[in-house]
Amino acid sequence: TLSRIKRLIQEAQMEKAPIQRLVDKYAGYFIPLVFLIAIGVYFVTNDISRAITILIVACPCALVLGTPTAVVAGLGSAAKRGVLIKGGIYLETAGKLTTALLDKTGTLTLGKPEVTDIDAYSDHSEDEILQLAATAEKRSEHPLAKAVLSAAKERELKIVEPDKFTVIRGKGVLVSYNGSSIVLGKRELLIEHSITIPETVEKGVKTRESEGKTVLIVAHDGDVCGSISISDQLRGDAKEAVAFLKKAGIKKVAMLTGDNQRTGEAIAREASIDEVYAEMLPEDKLQKVKELQAQGEKVAMIGDGINDAPALAAADIGIAMGRGADVAIETADIALMKDELKKVSFAVRLSRRALNNIRQNLIFAIVFNFAMVALSAGGIITMIVGAILHQVSSLAVILNSVRLLILPTSEW
């Protein structure tokens, strides 16, 4: 909701970036140093006006303003373009990323799986296969189950209420009804239950998987009778978004998926992603993030579902799609208000611009302060001129930060 977004933005603006805390720390040392310089100048010149002028021009307003103004401007610029960054620390970290891990379903794809093919074997019809699959999935909340049930309803098939329903996480479901049994899911699940997969079925499954489809094998009373192929369309901007990430300097872009390697690689080729980590459960995604971090990588995890939440939390930067699960959005450090993957590369580029802006502000403030102290000690500028120049330096830093709010369209 709007109020929730407003609250998150307010909290983000209060969160200090590491570089800001560092500046605050050194500003504490700078002020006593200025007092010592002013006292020293007074004793050497016996001119109180010079000492006071030093205190005026050396007040570290520009130095202290340099970081927070750039951070607030950066956060505002991101929010203006539909990217909610939840704090200065994340704005700073986004510019240091080296690796981006993208979840497949709902992130690279639209998250709207549909049944595309029904392959029937052993004299069964397509409707019979779909009816068995729908019966097996009737109690499931999984996106693939919804696709199967939707297809069954379109064909107006009767869906039987199962007597017993068991989910085997990451593999499929086991169902019993009216004295019969159904095993529906990956080949591993069938093998575990001593169900033989005929060579013709295996060949057909591999063909579907090479097309980027998720295949659910259907076994009825211990015999394989068919398979259901489900496809989830790649987002229109997925390939472009991956290219933008690489252009933004992200060295490694990889895809994480619960699907098998063959299906994952087919989708990855379509999105121009070079590396695929397949058959990943939530804990596997988390482990992969930690593994890459142990290798010195700065990792961004981009996902949308409950299954992605652990990896989103562990990553250096967790990025959630706007229409994703609430837990994913709450866990993530950056949330995309619209499901536009291209905004991820915008966040990376904005972070780098903000960091560059902060460096400009700090260098200007430090050089300006020391130059003004030297001129004041030499009696070259008066107190009034010093006061005016001090305000000018603060204004210059603020105006430089405001530039982040006025980015050309090509930047986002």
Buried (B, 14 or more C-beta within 10 A) or exposed (E): EEEEEEEBBEEBBEBBBEBBEEBBEEBEEBEEEBBEBBEEBBEEBEEEBBBBBBBBBBBBBBBBBBBBBBBBBBBBBBBEBBBBBBBBBBBBBBBEBBBBBBBBBBBBBBBBBBBBBBBBBEEBEBBBBBBBBBBBBBBBEEBBBBBBBBBBEEEEBEBBEBEEBEBBEBBBBBBEBEEBBBBBBBBBBBEBBEBEBEEEBEEBBBBBBEBBBBBBBBBBEEBBBBBBBBBBEBBEBBBBBBBBBBEBEBEBBBBBBBBBBBBBBBBBEBBBBEBBBBBBEBEBBBBBBBEBBEEEBBBBBBBBBBBBBBBBBBBBBBBBBBBBBEBBBBBBBBBBBEBBBBBBBBBBBBBBBBBEBBBBBBEBBBEBBEEBBEBBBEEEBBBEBBBBBBEEBBEBBBEBBBBBEEBEEEEB
